[in-house]
């Protein structure tokens, strides 16, 4: 291995570990901002870490009819989310995994994790697990096409499906306004809310069985298995925020080999994540949860906005 490959590997490892380690903090920041907006003290920024530490030190209890799929699903979900976090350029471009950072493949990684989580939820045959899995697949069947349409807009602007090329082109060229990206950005926020079980599609803090989606799928998990699932969920949320930053606010991401700007890139990332978390908390505080039968209307609006963005780029070149 040459020195350049070693440096690229270390940079890739650093970026991946950064996302994995700050993911629980991102959820804690959103919960804290929601508490401040509701005039409450809040659980604290480090509460997700305390929950993960407690769960990792507990024994995992399994149903007597749980199959190997049920046992392996948390590890597969966690691995998929770490892989997704590693291919999104959030600090520096042209890293070791850059050739694998195709936007369509990235959507496939998220879909793979969802399939295993849904199958595991139905594995033990409980009513609420199956209900949550069906609702999850309903939302996924609507959100994944909308996410692909969102990604097609910057793809058309850059003429490449490589996420690394898209970010490198948008971040390191002269500033331009693209109305098509405005449509895509609004659609992406709607997809982010749906994909990460946030209000108005799902309420992450509820324990009312008839309205749960994500929580209903993990009721049978405990101990280290539940810790891995919750950690994977936090990584997925942070990765989605990083994708939004990389596509729509890419300024501050360093080019490969420009070491002197890396501290500024890390600081810019933390500031952007903080603003994104605060904005999400504000949005959730002023919105109410939709009925599950209204979810298709919500995701249909996201798909329409994403399609408008793509058509604006195709027809008007804007």
N, C-alpha and C positions, 0 to 999 in steps of 0.2 A: 504493500500500500504506500503510495507516494505521500509526501507531506501535504499536498493540496487536498487529496482525498481524506486524510486524517483530520485536517482542519474543517473540511465540509461535514464530516461525520460528527465531530464535536459540536459544531454549530447546530446541526440537525438535532442532536441529542439534547442540547440546551434548550432549544425552542420547544421540543416536545415535552420535556420535563417541566418547563415553565407553565405551559397550558394545563398539564395534568395537576400540578401542585396548586395553581391559583384558581382552579375550577370551583372547588367548594367555597372559596372566598367570594367568588362572583355571586353565588347563590345567597351567601350571607349578606352581601352588600345590597342586593335587591330586597331581601326581607327587611333589612334595617331601614332602607329608604321608605318602604311601604309603612313601616311602623312610625317613622317620623311624620309622614304625610297624614297618618291617622291619629297623630298626637299620642302615640304610645312610646314606651321606652325601647321595646324591641328585644330580641334574644341575643343580640351581639353579633359582630362580624365573624367570630370564630366558632359559632355554634355548629355549623356543618362539620367542622373538623372534630369537635367533641363527639358528635353523633357517630361519625365514621370510626373514631377510636374506640368508642364503646361497642359498636357492632362487631368490629374486627376481633375483639377479645371475648366474644360470646360464641358458644357452640351453635352450629347450624343444625336445626331440626328439620327433618325431611318426612314427607308423607310416606306411608308404607308402600304406596303404589307409584311412587315417583320413579321415572325412568332415567337412564343416563343423560337424556336430553335435558331434563329438568336440572340436573346437577351441573351440566356443562354450559348451559345458557348464560349464566352471569359472567363466566370467564370469556365467552365469545363476544358478548355485548361490550365488555370492558375493552377487549382487544380491538374490536372494530372502532370504538370511539378514540382510542389512543392512535390507531392508524389514521383516522380522519384528521385528528389534531396535528399529526406529523406532516401531512401533505399540504396543509394550508399555510402559505407564507405570511406570517404575521409580524416578523421582526426583520427578516432578511430574505431576499429572493435568491434563486439559483442554488438551492441547497441540494443535499445528496438525493432526496426523494423527489426533486422537482420534475424529473421526466414522468413520474407516476401520477402527478397531480392533474389529472384530467377531470373536468367538471362533471362529466357523465359518470365516470367511475366513482367519484366522490358520492354522488347520489346513490349509487349502487351499494357502497359501504354502509350508508345509513339504512338502506332498505334491508340489507343482510341482517343487521342487528335487530331490526324491527321484526323480521320473520321469526328469528329464534326466540325473541321475547314473547311473541304471540303464541308460538307453538308450546313454549314452556308454560304459559299461563293456562292453556287448555289441557296440559299433560295430566294433571292430577284429577281432572274432572269436576272441579268445583264450579258452582253456578256463577259466582262473581268473577272468577278468573276468565271463564269463557265469555262472559258479557263484556269485560274490559277488552279482551282480545278482538272481539268483533267490532267494538267501537274504534279501537286503535286502527284496525285495517280499513274501516270506513273513512277515517280521517286521512290515513295514508294514501288511499286511492284518489283522494282529492288534492292533497298537498303536494305529492311528488310531481304530478304534471305541472302544477303551478311553479314549483321550484325549478324544474327544467326550463320552463318558459322564461323565468327570471334570469337564469344563467345564459340563455341564448342571446340576450340583449348585449351584454359586454362581449360575448363571443363574436357577434356580428361586427362590433366596433373594432375589435383587435384582429379579427379573422384568424382566430386560433382557439381551440378548446382546452389548451393548457392553462391551468389556473396560474401557474408561475408566469407565463407570458402575458396573460391578461393583467396581472398585478404590476409586473415590471413595466408594461407599456403605459398603463394609466397613471402610475405613480411617478414616473421619471420622464415625462414629456411636458410640453407647455400646457398650461391650464386651459381646459376647454369645457364649455357647458353642453351637456347632452340631455335634452328633455326626455329622451327615451330612458335614460338611467333614473330619472325622477319617478317615472311610472314603475320601473322595476324595483326601486328601493322601497316604495310603499307596499308593493306586492310581497317583497321579501320580508318585511316586518310582519305582515299577516301570516306568512308561512312559518316564520320563526315562532310565533305564538302558538300555532297549531302543532308544529312538530315537537315542541318542548312542553306540551301539556300546560300551557299558561292560559290565564283569562284572556279572551272570553270563551275559548274552546273547552278548557278544563281548569279546575281550581287545584293547584298543587298542595294547598293546606287543608283540603276537605277530607273527611272520613265518612261521608254519607255515601253508602254503597250504591245507591241508585243513580248517582251523578258522577261517580269516579270513572276515569279512563285509565290513566297510568297507575294510580294507586291500586285499582282493582286487580291489575295484572300481577302485582307483587305481594299480595296478601299472604301467600303460602311460603314466602321466603323469610329467612331469619339469619342472624349471625353474619358470618363473612360473606355469604351469598348476597344478602340484602345490602351489605356495605358496598360490594362491587357494583351492584345495580344502581345504587344511589350515586356512587362516584361516577359511573359511566353517564348517568343522566346529567350530572353537573358538567362533565367534560363535553357532552353533546351541546349543552346550552352555551358554554363558553366558545366552542368551535363555531357554532352558528353565528355568534356575535363577531367572531374573528373573520368569518367569511363575509359578513356584511361590511366590516371595516375594510377588508382587502378589496372588495369590489367597488364600494361607493365612497369610502374615505381613505384611500390608500396612501395619502401623503404622510411621510415620516418613516415608511418602510425602507430599510437600507438596501443598497445594492450589494451583491456579493463582493467580499474583499475590502469594502470600505469600513475598516474597523473603527475609525474615529467617530463615526456617527451611530454606532450600535447603542451606546448609553441613551442617546436621544431617541432612538427607535423604541427602546424598552419603555422609556418614560412616556412617549406618545401613545404606545399601546395601552399602558395602564390608565392614562387619562381618557382615552377613547372608550375603554371598557367601563370605566367609572361613569362616564356620561351616558353610555348605552344602558347600564343597569339602572341609573336614576330615571332615565326616560321611560324604561319599561315599568318601573315601580309606579310612576305617575300615570301611565296609561292603564295599568291594572287597577289603580285606585279610583279612576273615573269611569271605568267600564263595569258592566255586570256580566255574569256568565250567561252564555246563550244556552238555550235548550239544544239537546243533541240533534234534533231534527232541523235546527237552524244552521248547523255547521256546514251543510252543503252550500247554503246561500253565501256564507262568509268566505268559504274557499273558492266558490265560483267568482266572487268579486276579485279575489286575489289573482285567479287565473285570467280574468278579463283585463285587469290592470297590467299584468305581465305581457299579455298578448298585445295590448295597446303600445307598450314600450317597444316590443319587437317590430310591430308594424310601423311605428314612427321611425325607427331606424331604417327599415327596409324601403319605405316609400318616400320618406322625406330626407333621409340621411342625417337626421339630427340626433 
